[in-house]
Amino acid sequence: MRKILLIVAALFALAACGNKQADAPASAGSETITNDTISKETMQHNMQEVQAYLKECGAFFIATSDGDQPRVRPFGVSEIINDRLYIMTGKVKDVYKQMDKNGKFEICALKPSGSEWMRLSGTLVNDETLAVKEEFLNRNESLKSMYKADDDNMAVLYITDATARFCSFSAPERVVKF
């Protein structure tokens, strides 16, 4: 029952966060922040903040595209390795096939309170580096029973052009990029 309530809260949260942005007037002369205008230190800080948020939430939901049909699934692991934020899945899964065809994604992570969430969007890039796969598994021992770094099934994907939107029912939206 709690899982159903969290999913319903996440759906309401997505709608509320999207409405806040849609209703917000554009400031005259406001500067657009792109990843090109952010220092490396700020980008690293932002990535670490997003990673900490995902870890705190435990499970997070990733949306992909299957033709014209959106697909959403729970994920539970992410890691920063070599200054990149990675997620992991299996290549035999439909979610990997969708990410491989169209790397654009969105993640929604809902804190256990149900009143704070983060939406993370960007592009996923597959990384076949054996050392990265091994490090990911070393940090997530429970995955070793299902995946091997050299099994040609394990897929580690890093996030580029990321925009994270931190939302809540009681505070204005805050946006970071990396």
Secondary structure as UniProt FT lines:
FT   HELIX           2..23
FT   TURN            28..29
FT   HELIX           35..37
FT   HELIX           40..57
FT   STRAND          60..66
FT   TURN            67..68
FT   STRAND          69..75
FT   STRAND          78..81
FT   TURN            82..83
FT   STRAND          84..90
FT   TURN            91..92
FT   HELIX           94..101
FT   STRAND          104..110
FT   TURN            112..113
FT   STRAND          116..127
FT   HELIX           130..139
FT   HELIX           141..145
FT   TURN            149..150
FT   STRAND          154..168
FT   STRAND          174..177
//
